[in-house]
Amino acid sequence: MSIGVVFGERDFRAGWAQPAPQAWTLERMAWSAMGGPDVAWISATAPVGPPDRWRDLLRCPVELFSAGGERCWWGYVSTVSLESAGGALRMSLDEMRNSVVCRYRVFGGQERVERIRDEACVALYGEKETLLDLGESSPLRAAAAARAVLQRWSGARSAWERAKGTLTGSLRVRLGLRGWWHTLGWRLFLASGEGSAAVDVDWNANAEIGVGSSSALARCAQALVDGHNDYPGWRPLELEVRARRVGSPTDTLQVSFYRADAAGVPVGLALDTAAVPTGPELQDVRVSLSGAAQVVPADPFALVFSRTGGLNATHYYRVGLREPGGAYACLSWNGTYWSERVPHACALVRAVGGADTTELAMYYASPLRGGQFLSRVLAEAHSGVDSAAQDGRARTCRRELEDMLRAGSAGGLPLLAEVDARRVLRVWPAVEGDAEWHIGADGSLRPAWGGASAGPGQAGRVPGHWARYDAFPGAPPALVQGCAWENGRLVVTSVPGRGWPR
């Protein structure tokens, strides 16, 4: 099947041009509800000439048009393969890596990260990272290992992969294309504390403070701050504290979330409160919050510990401290005002949380992070589902986003995403509705309102919409996850909706 093809400039300058007039044949193209255009393969026959003109298409934008002139697929050139009777050449960005992130621990336990990039290759194609996890190592060995990996996989140093012989006669050109969604997997994220806040001292208690034992120790407070200024606001979902009980108190130790002023003093009303389970020994305790509060990076907040019953000098609670303290000192409330504990100390507390998955999608896919080729990121509605902050794993923006899309929305339906032809990433929740398409017994796809079977020009609009199988007329609609145009026919992948026979 012939198809119209245009190529753009690698730096996205205006204008489109083909390297030479070619009659392109469509071998396969596919779309997904996670990202829109997925993969495509096209081929053409050309006279033998300088192969570099084909290699120069790598990472250039490309758009495919149906016979009727309708844009049906877009993305970038990922693989160039030249085949002739005398030999073959091939180069691909799929295997290329031009930035190495080397994670290791120096002798003694401190974790470090070494990054080495091939600047010339990054300037040509964009940054494509790989992770090298060495475990325990020295800085010299880590840098040498990273350079060795970079030398092996960098596209700027990779020549054409040559088969025996040379290119002679007519040339078959095959181009492997990828949708822009694939480029979200080019950069790595390492855990760096986003969506969390903790006291800036060693997590080892060497002192304690009483809570509810006297009027001078009616309550205690510890201010925290999330120093990741560019991270979105998040809701604290879990606290970790170090506490114990003294005697046999019949009430409960509780912790409340407050705003704090610049000095770390609690202000206003409690925004969230939870009970803290305690035992006779000082130990780490995890506390679940409702998520009603909001943390704004760079703005301090305070955790206030109090008891639900009256003061008692024999039966009360104690919270673990670290002396000397950090930026914010532990405060005690004497019924009239807050004062710093003497000597200076910090209460050992941590707060971790999350944010709405659509808010995090906009953060992770921003051009400074995973979306280096995107022009904009739009979340059309909140999902109503919180995603936890980054943990100790290293993963890509694409992995993060796909996990969020699978988590879906509060209504129980998945999230959908598409990178459009202008490289704008849109994220929105799927909605239940009537089937817009019908899938025939032969696999054909036609609009519910009637008309001819869908061709390549319409197939890209199907993923993320509902379809009904003619073979199961009584079953509810199914959500189309993907479709591929291959060998002149459309192949549809769908997920059954609620009420489908199992």
Secondary structure as the mmCIF struct_conf table of DSSP 4:
data_model
#
loop_
_struct_conf.conf_type_id
_struct_conf.id
_struct_conf.beg_label_comp_id
_struct_conf.beg_label_asym_id
_struct_conf.beg_label_seq_id
_struct_conf.end_label_comp_id
_struct_conf.end_label_asym_id
_struct_conf.end_label_seq_id
STRN STRN1 SER A 2 PHE A 7
STRN STRN2 GLY A 8 GLY A 8
TURN_TY1_P TURN_TY1_P1 ARG A 10 ASP A 11
BEND BEND1 ALA A 14 ALA A 14
STRN STRN3 TRP A 16 TRP A 16
BEND BEND2 PRO A 19 ALA A 20
STRN STRN4 TRP A 24 SER A 32
TURN_TY1_P TURN_TY1_P2 ALA A 33 ALA A 33
STRN STRN5 MET A 34 PRO A 47
TURN_TY1_P TURN_TY1_P3 PRO A 51 PRO A 51
HELX_RH_AL_P HELX_RH_AL_P1 ASP A 52 ARG A 55
TURN_TY1_P TURN_TY1_P4 ASP A 56 ARG A 59
STRN STRN6 PRO A 61 PHE A 65
TURN_TY1_P TURN_TY1_P5 ALA A 67 GLY A 68
BEND BEND3 GLY A 69 GLY A 69
STRN STRN7 ARG A 71 SER A 84
TURN_TY1_P TURN_TY1_P6 ALA A 85 GLY A 86
STRN STRN8 GLY A 87 SER A 92
BEND BEND4 LEU A 93 GLU A 95
STRN STRN9 SER A 99 ARG A 105
TURN_TY1_P TURN_TY1_P7 PHE A 107 GLY A 108
BEND BEND5 GLY A 109 GLY A 109
STRN STRN10 GLU A 111 ARG A 117
HELX_RH_AL_P HELX_RH_AL_P2 GLU A 119 TYR A 125
STRN STRN11 GLU A 129 GLU A 136
HELX_RH_AL_P HELX_RH_AL_P3 PRO A 139 TRP A 153
HELX_RH_3T_P HELX_RH_3T_P1 GLY A 155 ARG A 157
HELX_LH_PP_P HELX_LH_PP_P1 SER A 158 TRP A 160
STRN STRN12 GLU A 161 ARG A 162
BEND BEND6 LYS A 164 GLY A 165
BEND BEND7 GLY A 169 GLY A 169
STRN STRN13 SER A 170 ARG A 178
HELX_RH_3T_P HELX_RH_3T_P2 TRP A 180 GLY A 185
BEND BEND8 TRP A 186 ARG A 187
STRN STRN14 LEU A 188 PHE A 189
TURN_TY1_P TURN_TY1_P8 GLU A 194 GLY A 195
STRN STRN15 SER A 196 ALA A 198
BEND BEND9 ASP A 200 VAL A 201
BEND BEND10 TRP A 203 TRP A 203
STRN STRN16 ALA A 207 VAL A 211
BEND BEND11 GLY A 212 SER A 214
HELX_RH_3T_P HELX_RH_3T_P3 SER A 215 LEU A 217
BEND BEND12 ALA A 218 ALA A 218
STRN STRN17 ARG A 219 LEU A 224
TURN_TY1_P TURN_TY1_P9 ASN A 229 ASP A 230
BEND BEND13 TYR A 231 TYR A 231
HELX_LH_PP_P HELX_LH_PP_P2 PRO A 232 GLY A 233
STRN STRN18 TRP A 234 TRP A 234
STRN STRN19 ARG A 235 VAL A 246
BEND BEND14 GLY A 247 GLY A 247
BEND BEND15 THR A 250 ASP A 251
STRN STRN20 LEU A 253 ALA A 260
TURN_TY1_P TURN_TY1_P10 ALA A 262 ALA A 263
BEND BEND16 GLY A 264 GLY A 264
STRN STRN21 PRO A 266 VAL A 276
BEND BEND17 PRO A 280 GLU A 281
STRN STRN22 GLN A 283 SER A 288
BEND BEND18 GLY A 291 GLY A 291
BEND BEND19 ALA A 293 ALA A 293
STRN STRN23 VAL A 295 VAL A 295
TURN_TY1_P TURN_TY1_P11 PRO A 297 ALA A 298
BEND BEND20 ASP A 299 ASP A 299
STRN STRN24 PHE A 301 ARG A 307
BEND BEND21 THR A 308 GLY A 309
BEND BEND22 ALA A 313 HIS A 315
STRN STRN25 TYR A 316 ARG A 322
BEND BEND23 GLU A 323 PRO A 324
BEND BEND24 ALA A 327 TYR A 328
STRN STRN26 LEU A 331 TRP A 333
BEND BEND25 GLY A 335 THR A 336
STRN STRN27 TRP A 338 GLU A 340
BEND BEND26 VAL A 342 PRO A 343
STRN STRN28 CYS A 346 ALA A 347
STRN STRN29 VAL A 349 ASP A 356
HELX_RH_AL_P HELX_RH_AL_P4 THR A 357 TYR A 364
TURN_TY1_P TURN_TY1_P12 ALA A 365 ALA A 365
BEND BEND27 SER A 366 SER A 366
TURN_TY1_P TURN_TY1_P13 PRO A 367 GLY A 370
TURN_TY1_P TURN_TY1_P14 GLN A 372 PHE A 373
BEND BEND28 SER A 375 SER A 375
STRN STRN30 ARG A 376 ALA A 379
BEND BEND29 ALA A 381 ALA A 381
BEND BEND30 GLY A 384 GLY A 384
STRN STRN31 ASP A 386 ALA A 388
HELX_LH_PP_P HELX_LH_PP_P3 ALA A 389 GLN A 390
BEND BEND31 GLY A 392 GLY A 392
STRN STRN32 ARG A 395 THR A 396
HELX_RH_AL_P HELX_RH_AL_P5 CYS A 397 ALA A 407
TURN_TY1_P TURN_TY1_P15 ALA A 410 GLY A 411
BEND BEND32 GLY A 412 GLY A 412
HELX_LH_PP_P HELX_LH_PP_P4 LEU A 413 PRO A 414
STRN STRN33 LEU A 415 VAL A 419
TURN_TY1_P TURN_TY1_P16 ALA A 421 ARG A 422
STRN STRN34 VAL A 424 PRO A 429
BEND BEND33 GLU A 436 GLU A 436
STRN STRN35 TRP A 437 ILE A 439
TURN_TY1_P TURN_TY1_P17 ALA A 441 ASP A 442
BEND BEND34 GLY A 443 GLY A 443
STRN STRN36 LEU A 445 PRO A 447
TURN_TY1_P TURN_TY1_P18 ALA A 448 TRP A 449
BEND BEND35 ALA A 452 ALA A 452
HELX_LH_PP_P HELX_LH_PP_P5 SER A 453 ALA A 454
HELX_RH_AL_P HELX_RH_AL_P6 PRO A 456 ALA A 459
TURN_TY1_P TURN_TY1_P19 GLY A 460 ARG A 461
TURN_TY1_P TURN_TY1_P20 PRO A 463 GLY A 464
BEND BEND36 HIS A 465 HIS A 465
STRN STRN37 TRP A 466 TYR A 469
TURN_TY1_P TURN_TY1_P21 ASP A 470 ALA A 471
TURN_TY1_P TURN_TY1_P22 PRO A 473 GLY A 474
BEND BEND37 ALA A 475 ALA A 475
HELX_LH_PP_P HELX_LH_PP_P6 PRO A 476 PRO A 477
STRN STRN38 ALA A 478 GLU A 486
TURN_TY1_P TURN_TY1_P23 ASN A 487 GLY A 488
STRN STRN39 ARG A 489 PRO A 496
TURN_TY1_P TURN_TY1_P24 ARG A 498 GLY A 499
#
